[in-house]
């Protein structure tokens, strides 16, 4: 398939596949380019928030996601020295959403599910081993420069969406600044089958400490029987091979939860952490979504969800443009999604990290007291969960005109 009748999408992650499926369902021809030769299954995002499930329910995917994931009804905020500070019951949102829980589902499994659903639509094609290297546009459409197994090619489309991550070539072609900062730590993710639930942990935990905070999550794992991920901050200046060394990994995880014998560590993943938002999400016929438009630290599990919200919003605007409405709708997409990325996503994720690593004892105690008070007050708990479960941010975006 080729021609200027279609939308081109760079990036075969959850945001790109979601956008492709939403458009294909509405009869819009789509070509998705993915640089890799497969959907990679290394440990990445795994949290799905309630409003995201609501959106996927609208395209018939929510129940399949729930069947493959783990339903998490609560999460805990802990202190390494003091234990549980507050337990947050997501059931408090039962009047606000049909899905008052977090769903733990690894992002590659979501990609597999969406790719399989996309196969039902002959107007959609997915091209693996096709790396977008740049894009340009004219009054009639866009031209995507793509490295393919058969050499460099140019693909034509009416519009192009960059869902191609933090190093997005589409964003670079738009010449859009990616403003923000990089943290002085890398995050190390260790995956193990050891059952932290039997030790009293919830399936999602944020564990504060002024010296060595961590986060602990249970995801389904490849066989659905459960895999636990432990996230630690590490020195960005340290050599990666030293951080990933087995002895160092054992030291960190044993320091968090000592046990007899070594942990069986199935995966180790080390990555840089940024807080950045693109200065605009649209340049003519070129648009960006997901990590191409904003990146943030993962505490709170918001990044992938926010990108998925971008995809649903952009799909709605694109379908309306194809139906004859003004391309000014793409400016509305930019206003809605970029505004909440700056007001909500960046602020909340920066606060999450600052609070979990807080070194000032007075500030630590005050924050713990605040969390206890929130968890004990139904009205305060609902207001808090509306924000951290991303319902408030989505409502805010949709209110912008």
BELPE-V50860 format. One record per residue. N is the residue number from 0. NEAR is the number of other C-alpha atoms within 8 Angstrom. Layout:
# BELPE-V50860
N & NEAR
N & NEAR
This chain:
# BELPE-V50860
0 & 4
1 & 8
2 & 8
3 & 10
4 & 8
5 & 13
6 & 13
7 & 15
8 & 14
9 & 16
10 & 14
11 & 15
12 & 12
13 & 13
14 & 16
15 & 15
16 & 13
17 & 12
18 & 12
19 & 14
20 & 11
21 & 11
22 & 14
23 & 14
24 & 8
25 & 7
26 & 7
27 & 12
28 & 11
29 & 14
30 & 14
31 & 16
32 & 16
33 & 15
34 & 11
35 & 10
36 & 7
37 & 5
38 & 10
39 & 6
40 & 5
41 & 6
42 & 8
43 & 6
44 & 9
45 & 10
46 & 12
47 & 12
48 & 12
49 & 16
50 & 12
51 & 11
52 & 11
53 & 12
54 & 10
55 & 10
56 & 10
57 & 7
58 & 8
59 & 7
60 & 9
61 & 11
62 & 8
63 & 8
64 & 11
65 & 10
66 & 6
67 & 9
68 & 13
69 & 10
70 & 9
71 & 11
72 & 10
73 & 14
74 & 12
75 & 14
76 & 12
77 & 13
78 & 11
79 & 10
80 & 5
81 & 7
82 & 7
83 & 9
84 & 12
85 & 10
86 & 10
87 & 9
88 & 8
89 & 12
90 & 9
91 & 11
92 & 11
93 & 10
94 & 6
95 & 6
96 & 10
97 & 8
98 & 10
99 & 13
100 & 12
101 & 14
102 & 13
103 & 14
104 & 15
105 & 15
106 & 11
107 & 11
108 & 8
109 & 11
110 & 13
111 & 9
112 & 10
113 & 12
114 & 9
115 & 8
116 & 8
117 & 11
118 & 8
119 & 6
120 & 8
121 & 6
122 & 9
123 & 13
124 & 9
125 & 8
126 & 9
127 & 10
128 & 12
129 & 13
130 & 12
131 & 15
132 & 10
133 & 11
134 & 12
135 & 8
136 & 11
137 & 6
138 & 4
139 & 7
140 & 12
141 & 16
142 & 11
143 & 14
144 & 12
145 & 13
146 & 13
147 & 10
148 & 6
149 & 5
150 & 6
151 & 8
152 & 8
153 & 8
154 & 10
155 & 12
156 & 16
157 & 13
158 & 12
159 & 13
160 & 13
161 & 17
162 & 17
163 & 15
164 & 10
165 & 9
166 & 6
167 & 11
168 & 12
169 & 17
170 & 13
171 & 9
172 & 10
173 & 9
174 & 6
175 & 10
176 & 6
177 & 10
178 & 8
179 & 8
180 & 7
181 & 8
182 & 9
183 & 7
184 & 10
185 & 13
186 & 12
187 & 13
188 & 13
189 & 13
190 & 12
191 & 12
192 & 10
193 & 8
194 & 7
195 & 8
196 & 8
197 & 6
198 & 6
199 & 6
200 & 10
201 & 9
202 & 11
203 & 13
204 & 13
205 & 11
206 & 13
207 & 15
208 & 14
209 & 9
210 & 6
211 & 9
212 & 13
213 & 12
214 & 12
215 & 13
216 & 10
217 & 11
218 & 14
219 & 15
220 & 9
221 & 5
222 & 6
223 & 8
224 & 7
225 & 10
226 & 12
227 & 14
228 & 12
229 & 12
230 & 11
231 & 12
232 & 11
233 & 10
234 & 8
235 & 9
236 & 5
237 & 8
238 & 7
239 & 7
240 & 6
241 & 8
242 & 11
243 & 11
244 & 8
245 & 6
246 & 6
247 & 10
248 & 11
249 & 10
250 & 8
251 & 9
252 & 11
253 & 10
254 & 7
255 & 7
256 & 6
257 & 7
258 & 6
259 & 4
260 & 4
261 & 6
262 & 9
263 & 7
264 & 9
265 & 8
266 & 10
267 & 10
268 & 10
269 & 10
270 & 7
271 & 10
272 & 11
273 & 11
274 & 14
275 & 12
276 & 13
277 & 13
278 & 8
279 & 8
280 & 12
281 & 12
282 & 8
283 & 6
284 & 11
285 & 14
286 & 14
287 & 13
288 & 15
289 & 17
290 & 13
291 & 16
292 & 13
293 & 14
294 & 13
295 & 13
296 & 11
297 & 9
298 & 9
299 & 7
300 & 11
301 & 12
302 & 13
303 & 12
304 & 12
305 & 10
306 & 12
307 & 13
308 & 11
309 & 12
310 & 14
311 & 12
312 & 9
313 & 11
314 & 11
315 & 8
316 & 11
317 & 11
318 & 11
319 & 9
320 & 11
321 & 8
322 & 6
323 & 6
324 & 8
325 & 6
326 & 7
327 & 6
328 & 11
329 & 11
330 & 9
331 & 10
332 & 12
333 & 12
334 & 10
335 & 13
336 & 10
337 & 12
338 & 10
339 & 12
340 & 11
341 & 10
342 & 8
343 & 9
344 & 13
345 & 12
346 & 9
347 & 9
348 & 14
349 & 11
350 & 8
351 & 10
352 & 10
353 & 8
354 & 10
355 & 12
356 & 12
357 & 12
358 & 9
359 & 6
360 & 7
361 & 6
362 & 9
363 & 11
364 & 8
365 & 8
366 & 9
367 & 9
368 & 8
369 & 8
370 & 10
371 & 10
372 & 8
373 & 11
374 & 12
375 & 7
376 & 8
377 & 9
378 & 6
379 & 9
380 & 13
381 & 10
382 & 8
383 & 9
384 & 11
385 & 11
386 & 10
387 & 9
388 & 10
389 & 12
390 & 11
391 & 9
392 & 10
393 & 10
394 & 8
395 & 9
396 & 11
397 & 8
398 & 7
399 & 8
400 & 6
